Amino acid sequence: MERFYAWFHSLLVQNSSISTSLLLILLLYSFSSQFLPIEPYLVPYLTSVKHFSNFQVTVDIYPYSVYSQLIFTLLMAPAGFYLSHKMIVALGAFGMLITYLIIWVGHSILAMQIMQITYGFGMASRLIFSAYIFLLVPEEEYQTMTSLTTTTSLLSFMLASELGQLLALEKVSFAVFFILTFISLGVCFSMTLLLPKDHSSILMYPSVTTFWSETEGWIRILKETWHGRNLRILSLWWALAYASFSLVQNYGTNLFDAIDPDSKFNGHVLAASQAAGSLGSFCAIYLEDFAIKSGMLIYVLGSAVMGVVCVFMGVSLNIWAAYLMFVMVSGIYQTLACLVSVRCGRLLSNKQFILLFSVNNFAGLLLETLLQATVELSGLSIFVQFITFSGFFFLATAIFLGLCIIDISRKRSSSALESKPEPLISEPLDL
């Protein structure tokens, strides 16, 4: 067994200071938290087995997860501040386990609404895990562990989707789907209990008792967290890209259905997009140096490409082209998302990672919710919607391109001042 651990550790992280046991716990948590074969088939289960109408699922049940996740995401920062990260990660894993148990045994609309609230809490608690990694490993390992855990999560979701597809084709009972999901979430919860102990951030800031105080309180912490200009800029890109990509993911199958209602490959395409995302997040390990040297340029190019791809998805009527572009967006976004989260973590001076992750993701979720509501109220076709989604990518491109130009101009100005010869001083001597 020791030889296996050594081989496993050297295979994934060479010359790393991370212990093999910690690495296994983090990766097992990442894998088991996303290995949910029942997830792609929740709507068919709720309509065919629980006998809810599609309208009830869409209007009376699913919106609760959107709003609860938005609220819980914002509350994750103070929760992580006053409680331990390990406790919140464990509660989140337990909340996901309760979520699918309620789906299995619940029969009323109220039960399903409660289920969506626990689901929102479980999804929001994963932010704690993403931030917790930065506290567990040295700074030089941020990119490696972020990329590895993200890659593992995406691959797990892909494998679970393909397994679910196979079970569905074989017409296996939904009970099997749930049993596999419960086993995976049980492993996930067990891994949280093995995580190292940590202490609440209140020990670092014992004077935090109010919100509005400029000298002691949350306002001071917020100012300390987003102190640097580059951190604020990258956080803006984080929120804009998160909102745009989430909308592309949410409405991808709607677009496929509008282009070709008879297509049977949607499930495989979603799995392929997860595979592309996992490949991109893993490649981020090797792109980190280039991203640092290029500064804002890599985010300018990435946003521009994703914006162009969204436009093509909105105007293309070829299903295979839509499939390819959907997979492409996933790969590009996951690469840049891994890079930007680590870069922001390195720029953070007060180590309040959970506050950074919570607020940035809350901003992205809020933008996503507002844009989604606007699109739904406007009654735009799915094709025009994708062209609209590209607007956020192009907005991020324009902002970063403008900042790049400003930075280049400042560097040239400072270089010109430094190279300008100093004037001779000809003052009369005081005899």
C-alpha positions in Angstrom: 0.0 0.0 0.0 2.8 2.4 0.8 4.3 1.8 -2.7 1.0 2.6 -4.2 0.7 5.9 -2.3 4.3 6.8 -3.4 3.5 6.0 -7.0 0.2 7.9 -6.9 1.8 10.9 -5.4 4.7 11.0 -7.8 2.3 10.5 -10.7 0.2 13.6 -9.9 2.5 16.0 -8.1 6.2 15.7 -8.6 8.5 17.6 -6.2 5.5 18.5 -4.1 5.4 19.3 -0.4 1.8 18.0 -0.2 1.4 14.8 1.8 0.0 11.8 0.0 -2.8 11.3 2.5 -4.0 14.9 2.1 -3.8 14.6 -1.7 -5.9 11.5 -1.6 -8.5 13.1 0.7 -8.8 16.2 -1.5 -9.1 14.2 -4.7 -11.6 11.7 -3.3 -13.8 14.5 -2.0 -13.6 16.2 -5.4 -14.5 13.0 -7.2 -17.3 11.8 -4.9 -18.9 15.2 -4.6 -19.7 15.2 -8.4 -20.3 11.5 -9.0 -24.1 11.7 -9.1 -25.6 9.4 -11.7 -29.2 10.6 -10.9 -28.4 14.3 -11.5 -29.1 14.3 -15.3 -32.4 12.4 -14.8 -33.9 14.4 -12.0 -36.6 16.0 -14.1 -37.7 12.7 -15.7 -37.8 11.1 -12.2 -39.9 14.0 -10.7 -42.3 13.9 -13.6 -42.7 10.2 -14.2 -42.2 8.8 -10.7 -43.3 11.6 -8.4 -46.0 12.8 -10.9 -45.2 16.5 -10.8 -45.9 18.3 -14.0 -43.1 19.8 -16.0 -44.6 23.3 -15.2 -44.4 22.6 -11.4 -40.8 21.4 -11.7 -39.8 24.5 -13.7 -41.8 27.2 -11.9 -42.6 25.9 -8.4 -39.5 23.8 -7.5 -36.3 24.6 -9.4 -36.2 28.4 -8.9 -35.7 27.8 -5.1 -32.2 26.4 -5.7 -31.2 29.5 -7.7 -32.3 32.0 -5.0 -31.1 29.9 -2.1 -27.7 29.4 -3.7 -27.4 33.1 -4.3 -28.2 33.8 -0.6 -26.0 31.0 0.8 -23.1 32.0 -1.4 -23.0 35.5 0.2 -23.4 33.9 3.7 -20.4 31.6 3.2 -18.0 34.4 3.9 -19.3 35.2 7.5 -19.9 31.5 8.1 -16.3 30.7 7.2 -15.2 33.7 9.3 -16.9 32.6 12.5 -16.8 28.8 12.1 -14.2 26.4 10.9 -13.8 25.7 7.2 -13.9 21.9 7.9 -17.3 22.2 9.7 -18.9 24.1 6.8 -17.5 21.7 4.2 -18.8 18.8 6.2 -22.2 20.4 6.6 -22.4 21.1 2.9 -21.6 17.4 2.0 -24.3 16.3 4.5 -26.7 18.8 3.0 -26.2 17.2 -0.5 -26.8 13.8 1.0 -30.1 15.1 2.6 -31.0 16.7 -0.7 -31.2 13.4 -2.6 -32.8 11.6 0.3 -35.6 14.1 0.2 -36.0 13.6 -3.5 -36.3 9.9 -3.0 -38.8 9.9 -0.1 -40.6 13.2 -0.5 -43.9 13.6 -2.3 -45.1 17.1 -1.8 -44.2 20.4 -3.5 -43.1 21.7 -0.1 -40.7 18.8 0.4 -39.2 19.5 -3.1 -38.8 23.2 -2.3 -37.0 22.3 0.9 -34.8 19.9 -1.1 -33.9 22.8 -3.4 -32.9 24.9 -0.5 -30.6 22.2 0.9 -29.2 21.8 -2.6 -28.4 25.5 -2.8 -26.6 25.3 0.6 -24.6 22.3 -0.6 -23.5 24.0 -3.8 -22.6 27.1 -2.0 -20.5 25.2 0.6 -18.2 24.0 -2.2 -16.8 27.5 -2.3 -15.5 26.9 1.2 -13.7 23.8 -0.1 -12.2 25.7 -3.0 -10.9 28.4 -0.7 -9.9 25.9 2.0 -7.4 24.3 -0.4 -5.4 27.6 -0.3 -5.1 27.3 3.5 -4.0 23.7 3.3 -1.2 23.9 0.8 1.8 26.2 0.3 1.4 29.1 -2.1 3.5 27.5 -4.8 1.0 24.6 -4.9 -2.1 26.7 -5.4 -2.3 26.2 -9.1 -1.5 22.5 -9.0 -4.1 21.6 -6.4 -6.8 23.9 -7.9 -6.3 22.4 -11.3 -6.2 18.8 -10.0 -9.3 19.1 -7.8 -11.2 20.8 -10.6 -10.1 18.2 -13.2 -11.2 15.4 -10.9 -14.6 17.0 -10.3 -15.3 17.5 -14.0 -14.1 14.0 -14.9 -16.3 12.6 -12.1 -19.4 14.4 -13.5 -18.6 13.1 -17.0 -18.2 9.5 -15.8 -21.4 9.7 -13.8 -23.3 11.2 -16.8 -22.1 8.4 -19.0 -22.9 5.7 -16.4 -26.4 7.3 -16.0 -26.8 7.2 -19.8 -25.9 3.5 -19.9 -28.2 2.7 -17.0 -31.1 4.6 -18.7 -30.6 2.7 -22.0 -30.8 -0.5 -20.1 -34.0 0.7 -18.4 -32.5 0.1 -14.9 -34.7 1.2 -12.0 -34.2 4.7 -10.6 -33.5 3.1 -7.3 -30.1 2.0 -8.6 -29.3 5.6 -9.6 -30.1 6.8 -6.1 -28.1 4.0 -4.4 -25.0 4.9 -6.4 -25.5 8.5 -5.7 -25.9 7.9 -1.9 -22.7 5.8 -1.8 -20.8 8.5 -3.6 -22.1 11.3 -1.3 -21.4 9.0 1.8 -17.8 8.8 0.7 -17.8 12.6 0.2 -19.0 13.2 3.7 -16.5 10.7 5.1 -13.7 12.6 3.4 -14.7 15.9 5.0 -14.3 14.3 8.5 -10.7 13.4 7.6 -9.8 17.0 6.5 -7.2 18.7 8.8 -8.6 20.8 11.6 -8.6 24.6 11.2 -9.7 27.6 13.2 -12.1 30.3 12.4 -10.8 33.6 11.0 -12.3 35.5 14.0 -9.2 34.5 15.9 -7.3 36.7 13.4 -9.7 39.6 13.8 -11.0 39.5 17.3 -12.3 43.1 17.0 -14.8 42.3 14.2 -18.1 43.0 15.9 -19.8 45.5 13.5 -20.3 45.8 9.8 -20.1 49.5 9.1 -17.1 50.4 11.3 -14.2 51.8 9.2 -11.5 50.8 11.7 -12.9 47.5 13.1 -15.5 45.5 11.2 -16.4 44.0 7.9 -15.9 47.2 6.0 -12.2 47.1 7.0 -11.9 43.5 6.0 -13.5 44.1 2.6 -11.1 47.0 2.0 -8.1 44.9 3.0 -9.2 42.0 0.8 -9.7 44.0 -2.4 -6.9 46.4 -1.8 -4.9 45.9 -5.0 -5.9 47.2 -8.4 -5.0 44.0 -10.2 -7.1 41.9 -7.7 -10.1 44.1 -8.3 -9.8 43.9 -12.1 -9.4 40.1 -12.1 -12.3 39.8 -9.7 -14.4 41.7 -12.2 -13.4 39.3 -15.0 -14.2 36.4 -12.6 -17.8 37.6 -12.1 -18.5 38.5 -15.8 -17.1 35.2 -17.2 -18.9 33.1 -14.5 -22.2 34.6 -15.4 -21.8 34.2 -19.1 -20.5 30.7 -19.0 -23.3 29.6 -16.6 -25.9 30.9 -19.0 -24.3 29.1 -21.9 -24.3 25.8 -19.9 -27.9 26.3 -18.7 -29.3 26.9 -22.2 -27.0 24.7 -24.2 -29.5 21.8 -24.5 -32.3 24.3 -25.4 -30.2 25.4 -28.3 -29.5 21.9 -29.5 -33.2 21.1 -29.3 -34.1 24.2 -31.4 -31.5 23.3 -34.1 -32.3 19.5 -34.2 -35.2 18.2 -32.1 -34.3 14.6 -33.2 -30.7 14.7 -32.0 -29.9 11.9 -29.5 -26.3 13.0 -28.6 -27.0 15.7 -26.1 -25.9 13.6 -23.2 -22.6 12.6 -24.8 -22.0 16.3 -25.8 -22.5 17.4 -22.1 -20.0 14.7 -21.1 -17.6 15.8 -23.8 -17.8 19.4 -22.5 -16.9 18.2 -19.0 -13.9 16.3 -20.5 -12.8 19.4 -22.3 -13.2 21.4 -19.1 -11.1 18.9 -17.1 -8.4 18.9 -19.8 -8.4 22.7 -19.7 -8.2 22.9 -15.9 -5.3 20.4 -15.9 -3.4 22.4 -18.6 -3.7 25.5 -16.4 -0.9 24.0 -14.3 1.5 24.4 -17.3 0.0 27.7 -18.5 0.5 29.5 -15.2 3.9 31.0 -16.1 2.6 32.2 -19.4 -0.5 33.7 -17.8 1.7 35.7 -15.4 4.0 37.0 -18.1 1.1 37.9 -20.4 -0.7 39.8 -17.7 -4.2 40.7 -18.9 -3.6 39.6 -22.5 -4.6 35.9 -21.9 -8.0 37.0 -20.4 -8.6 39.5 -23.3 -8.0 36.7 -25.9 -10.0 34.1 -23.9 -13.0 36.4 -23.4 -12.9 37.5 -27.1 -12.8 33.9 -28.4 -15.7 32.8 -26.1 -17.7 35.8 -27.2 -17.2 35.0 -30.9 -18.1 31.3 -30.3 -21.3 32.3 -28.6 -22.2 34.5 -31.6 -21.6 31.6 -34.0 -23.7 29.3 -31.8 -26.5 31.9 -32.1 -26.4 32.1 -35.9 -25.3 28.5 -36.8 -28.0 26.0 -37.7 -25.7 23.0 -37.9 -26.0 20.8 -34.9 -22.5 19.4 -35.1 -21.0 22.9 -35.2 -23.1 23.8 -32.1 -21.9 20.7 -30.3 -18.2 21.6 -31.2 -18.5 25.2 -30.1 -20.3 24.2 -26.8 -17.4 21.9 -26.0 -14.9 24.6 -26.9 -16.4 27.2 -24.6 -16.2 24.8 -21.7 -12.5 24.0 -22.3 -11.5 27.7 -22.6 -13.5 28.8 -19.6 -12.3 26.1 -17.2 -8.7 26.9 -18.1 -9.1 30.6 -17.5 -11.2 30.0 -14.3 -8.5 27.9 -12.7 -5.9 30.5 -13.7 -7.8 33.6 -12.4 -8.8 32.0 -9.1 -5.2 31.1 -8.3 -3.9 34.5 -9.5 -6.4 36.3 -7.2 -5.4 34.0 -4.3 -1.8 35.0 -4.8 -2.6 38.7 -4.9 -4.6 38.4 -1.7 -2.7 40.0 1.2 -4.9 39.1 4.2 -5.5 35.4 3.3 -9.3 35.8 3.5 -9.8 33.3 0.6 -13.3 32.4 1.5 -14.4 36.1 1.4 -12.8 36.4 -2.0 -14.4 33.3 -3.4 -17.8 34.1 -1.8 -18.2 37.7 -3.0 -16.8 37.0 -6.5 -19.1 34.1 -7.1 -22.0 36.0 -5.6 -21.4 38.8 -8.0 -21.3 36.3 -10.9 -24.5 34.6 -9.7 -26.3 37.9 -9.3 -25.3 39.0 -12.8 -26.4 35.6 -14.2 -29.8 35.9 -12.4 -30.4 39.4 -13.6 -29.5 38.6 -17.2 -31.5 35.4 -17.2 -34.6 37.3 -15.8 -34.1 40.0 -18.5 -33.8 37.4 -21.3 -36.9 35.5 -20.1 -39.0 38.7 -19.8 -37.9 39.9 -23.2 -39.2 36.8 -24.9 -36.1 36.5 -27.2 -35.6 33.3 -29.3 -32.9 30.9 -28.1 -30.6 32.0 -31.0 -30.8 35.7 -30.0 -30.3 34.7 -26.4 -26.9 33.2 -27.2 -25.9 36.4 -29.1 -26.9 38.3 -25.9 -24.8 35.9 -23.7 -21.8 36.9 -25.8 -22.2 40.5 -24.6 -20.8 39.7 -21.2 -17.7 38.1 -22.8 -17.3 41.0 -25.1 -17.7 43.4 -22.2 -15.0 41.7 -20.2 -12.8 41.8 -23.4 -13.4 45.5 -23.8 -12.6 46.3 -20.2 -9.4 44.3 -20.1 -8.3 45.5 -23.5 -8.8 49.1 -22.3 -6.8 48.4 -19.1 -4.0 46.8 -21.1 -3.7 49.9 -23.3 -3.7 52.1 -20.2 -1.0 50.0 -18.6 1.2 50.0 -21.8 0.8 53.8 -22.0 1.8 54.2 -18.3 4.9 52.0 -18.8 5.9 54.0 -21.9 5.5 57.3 -20.0 7.5 56.1 -17.0 10.2 54.7 -19.3 10.4 58.0 -21.1 10.7 59.9 -17.8 13.4 57.6 -16.6 15.5 57.9 -19.8 15.2 61.7 -20.0 18.5 63.3 -19.0 18.4 65.4 -15.8 18.9 69.2 -16.5 22.1 70.8 -15.4 21.8 72.9 -12.2 23.5 76.2 -12.6 22.9 78.0 -9.4 25.3 80.8 -8.2 27.7 79.8 -5.5 27.2 81.3 -2.1 30.5 82.8 -1.4 
